[in-house]
Amino acid sequence: MWTDDEDACYVHGLVIDRSRAGTGLGTAMLGHASDTARRAGVDRLRLDYAESNAALRSYYQRCGFTEVGRRDFDDGQWFSVTLFEKAL
């Protein structure tokens, strides 16, 4: 989804069981990803999500991510995504 070559760590496919929603598990996993990125000497964590998911957008914003772009696909097989980044 990302087309630049800047150093960053990427979160891909973060999913938790809905029965664990609200327990802080997702936030802990993002914290672990941030720690891993820092240890690797990287100063940003990136992810993308389906832009139609307003709840997920709010969640990532609460976790400190900010919107840095969007990616659209013309082939109709993929949905548009919003690109989010968090400075570490």
Phi, psi and omega in degrees: 000330181266140185245357179270176181242025180287149178291126178196160169256147186239134173265128181225126174072037177287115182220137171234156176296135182301335178292344178261003179300138179084002182266353183090002182298314180298318179296320178296321179294319176294325175297319177296318178297320178297315179298318179297318179297316179299315179298332179277358179082020182258143185253013177209147177242135184233154174202168175222159180209160177296119187296347178283353184265087183296324180295319179293321176302311179299318179300310181296325176295319177297332179275004175097007179274148176233150180289132178235000179170186182212151177228122178251151179237131184272350187278352179079354180271341182240155176264158178291144180234152173257136181263126180240149182219148177230125175286138181255000000 
